[in-house]
Amino acid sequence: MFAAFGVNFLAYLLVLIFIVAVVLLACFIGIKWRKSKDAKMAMASEAEVTDN
């Protein structure tokens, strides 16, 4: 009885760890993309200011 519980518990724990890892990876990718976009916008606004 406890062996079956342990196997199921570990299986769900592995699924939970996988989901958390995917969510964290998505967050880091989103942060990287946002910083890149903000840097491009800052460079564009600097170029616009120097042109005028």
PyMOL commands that set and color helices and strands:
alter all, ss='L'
color gray80, all
select helices_A, chain A and resi 2-51
alter helices_A, ss='H'
color red, helices_A
deselect
rebuild
show_as cartoon
